[in-house]
Amino acid sequence: MRRSLALLWAIVAVAVQRELAQRANLVFVALQTLLTSASGLFAVWAVFSQTTTLAGWRQAEVIVLLGLFQVMTGLLEAFVEPNLAWFVEKVVNGELDDTLVKPVPSLLLASLGTCQPWAFVQVVVGVGIVIAGLAPLAAQLTIGGVAAALILLAAGVLITWATRVLLACLAFWAPGMDPTVLYQAFWQLGRYPIGVYHPAVQRLLTWIVPVAFITTVPARTLTSGWSSSAVATGIGAAAVIAVFATWAWRQGLERYTSATS
């Protein structure tokens, strides 16, 4: 574990040094993130100009949810997508050889081997939106609720990584299939409470594509109090999906044909 954490820290440090050579990108990314966040907030304000609740959520609670969605999206774009966005092509062309021969866990290197530091801007903006949303709710926050929300957020990060790895592993069995666009479409549904969707879609977003555990459940826990069942379910879901992703990776490697084969 210590070696893996040290490796991740080194990956981030190298990525930051590389991107600092193009500092102008930071300005454009920051502006783009602010505009995207502003449009999301405007949509929330437009909805609540016509109603007081949305699927049982108040305006401040939806803003907190939107902020957490921004945080999770920033982490996804910073660590996971730069590595797995082109994974299908690597499998088809046999380009995983260099990853597999290095003396580090291949799954760690394949899914987190590089980093996009500018995506941290979205994480920072997301944290700011969460704080703004929590301001009217400060009186009802509890230490237990905050702690439980942080635990569920950590579980959500693990679920995000594992589900993306599972989708990437499909390339070992179906090289012509790239579900990235479909995944991104489902991911965007996480910016709103899952209660606004049809019950069938709610079940899909909870148990098949577990977006609910990534945003809705942590946000509800933070704003409305925590329950031991919600925390246990979130931790259990993260553990199961992570184990399944690791298993799928190992099984997929047995089917992988390298460039030298």
Backbone hydrogen bonds, N-H to C=O, Kabsch-Sander energy under -0.5 kcal/mol:
donor,donor_aa,acceptor,acceptor_aa,energy
5,L,1,M,-2.5
6,A,2,R,-2.3
7,L,3,R,-2.0
8,L,4,S,-2.4
9,W,5,L,-2.4
10,A,6,A,-2.1
11,I,7,L,-2.3
12,V,8,L,-2.3
13,A,9,W,-2.5
14,V,10,A,-2.5
15,A,11,I,-2.2
16,V,12,V,-2.5
17,Q,13,A,-2.2
18,R,14,V,-2.2
19,E,15,A,-2.5
20,L,16,V,-1.9
21,A,18,R,-1.0
22,Q,19,E,-2.2
23,R,20,L,-0.6
25,N,22,Q,-1.6
26,L,23,R,-1.2
27,V,23,R,-0.8
28,F,24,A,-1.6
29,V,25,N,-2.9
30,A,26,L,-2.5
31,L,27,V,-2.4
32,Q,28,F,-2.5
33,T,29,V,-2.7
34,L,30,A,-2.5
35,L,31,L,-2.4
36,T,32,Q,-2.4
37,S,33,T,-2.7
38,A,34,L,-2.5
39,S,35,L,-2.2
40,G,36,T,-1.9
41,L,37,S,-2.4
42,F,38,A,-2.5
43,A,39,S,-2.0
44,V,40,G,-1.8
45,W,41,L,-2.7
46,A,42,F,-2.4
47,V,43,A,-2.1
48,F,44,V,-2.4
49,S,45,W,-0.7
50,Q,47,V,-1.6
51,T,47,V,-0.6
54,L,57,W,-2.6
57,W,54,L,-1.5
62,V,58,R,-2.2
63,I,59,Q,-2.1
64,V,60,A,-2.0
65,L,61,E,-2.2
66,L,62,V,-2.6
67,G,63,I,-2.3
68,L,64,V,-2.4
69,F,65,L,-2.2
70,Q,66,L,-1.9
71,V,67,G,-2.2
72,M,68,L,-2.6
73,T,69,F,-2.5
74,G,70,Q,-2.5
75,L,71,V,-2.1
76,L,72,M,-2.4
77,E,73,T,-2.7
78,A,74,G,-1.9
79,F,75,L,-2.4
80,V,75,L,-0.7
80,V,76,L,-1.0
81,E,76,L,-2.5
83,N,80,V,-1.5
84,L,80,V,-2.1
85,A,81,E,-2.2
87,F,84,L,-1.4
90,K,86,W,-1.5
91,V,87,F,-2.2
92,V,88,V,-2.6
93,N,89,E,-2.5
94,G,91,V,-0.8
95,E,90,K,-3.1
97,D,94,G,-0.5
100,L,96,L,-2.3
101,V,97,D,-1.6
102,K,99,T,-0.8
104,V,102,K,-1.7
109,L,105,P,-2.1
110,A,106,S,-2.7
111,S,107,L,-2.1
112,L,108,L,-2.0
113,G,109,L,-1.0
116,Q,78,A,-2.5
119,A,116,Q,-1.7
120,F,117,P,-2.2
121,V,118,W,-1.6
122,Q,119,A,-0.9
123,V,119,A,-1.1
124,V,120,F,-2.4
125,V,121,V,-2.5
126,G,122,Q,-2.4
127,V,123,V,-2.3
128,G,124,V,-2.1
129,I,125,V,-2.1
130,V,126,G,-2.3
131,I,127,V,-2.4
132,A,128,G,-2.2
133,G,129,I,-2.4
134,L,130,V,-2.2
135,A,131,I,-1.2
137,L,134,L,-1.1
138,A,135,A,-1.1
140,Q,137,L,-1.6
141,L,137,L,-0.5
141,L,138,A,-1.1
146,V,142,T,-2.4
147,A,143,I,-2.6
148,A,144,G,-2.6
149,A,145,G,-2.3
150,L,146,V,-2.2
151,I,147,A,-2.1
152,L,148,A,-2.5
153,L,149,A,-2.4
154,A,150,L,-2.3
155,A,151,I,-2.3
156,G,152,L,-2.4
157,V,153,L,-2.3
158,L,154,A,-1.9
159,I,155,A,-2.5
160,T,156,G,-2.7
161,W,157,V,-2.3
162,A,158,L,-2.7
163,T,159,I,-2.8
164,R,160,T,-1.7
165,V,161,W,-2.1
166,L,162,A,-2.4
167,L,163,T,-2.0
168,A,164,R,-2.0
169,C,165,V,-2.4
170,L,166,L,-0.7
170,L,167,L,-0.8
171,A,168,A,-1.9
172,F,169,C,-1.8
173,W,169,C,-0.6
173,W,170,L,-0.9
174,A,170,L,-3.4
177,M,174,A,-2.2
178,D,176,G,-0.5
181,V,178,D,-0.6
183,Y,179,P,-2.7
184,Q,180,T,-2.5
185,A,181,V,-1.8
186,F,182,L,-2.1
187,W,183,Y,-2.5
188,Q,184,Q,-1.9
189,L,185,A,-0.6
189,L,186,F,-0.9
190,G,187,W,-1.9
191,R,188,Q,-1.4
192,Y,189,L,-1.2
196,V,193,P,-1.8
197,Y,194,I,-1.6
201,V,198,H,-0.6
202,Q,198,H,-2.5
203,R,199,P,-2.2
204,L,200,A,-1.9
205,L,201,V,-2.7
206,T,202,Q,-0.7
206,T,203,R,-0.6
207,W,203,R,-2.7
208,I,203,R,-0.6
208,I,204,L,-1.4
209,V,204,L,-3.2
211,V,209,V,-3.6
212,A,205,L,-2.6
214,I,210,P,-0.6
214,I,211,V,-0.9
215,T,211,V,-1.7
216,T,211,V,-0.5
217,V,212,A,-2.9
219,A,215,T,-2.3
220,R,216,T,-2.6
221,T,217,V,-2.3
222,L,218,P,-2.2
223,T,219,A,-2.1
224,S,220,R,-2.3
225,G,221,T,-1.1
231,V,227,S,-1.9
232,A,228,S,-2.6
233,T,229,S,-2.6
234,G,230,A,-2.4
235,I,231,V,-2.5
236,G,232,A,-2.7
237,A,233,T,-2.8
238,A,234,G,-2.2
239,A,235,I,-2.4
240,V,236,G,-2.5
241,I,237,A,-2.4
242,A,238,A,-2.2
243,V,239,A,-2.3
244,F,240,V,-2.4
245,A,241,I,-2.4
246,T,242,A,-2.2
247,W,243,V,-2.4
248,A,244,F,-2.7
249,W,245,A,-2.1
250,R,246,T,-2.1
251,Q,247,W,-2.6
252,G,248,A,-2.4
253,L,249,W,-2.2
254,E,250,R,-1.0
255,R,251,Q,-0.6
255,R,252,G,-1.3
256,Y,252,G,-0.7
256,Y,253,L,-0.5
258,S,256,Y,-0.6
259,A,94,G,-1.1
261,S,258,S,-1.2
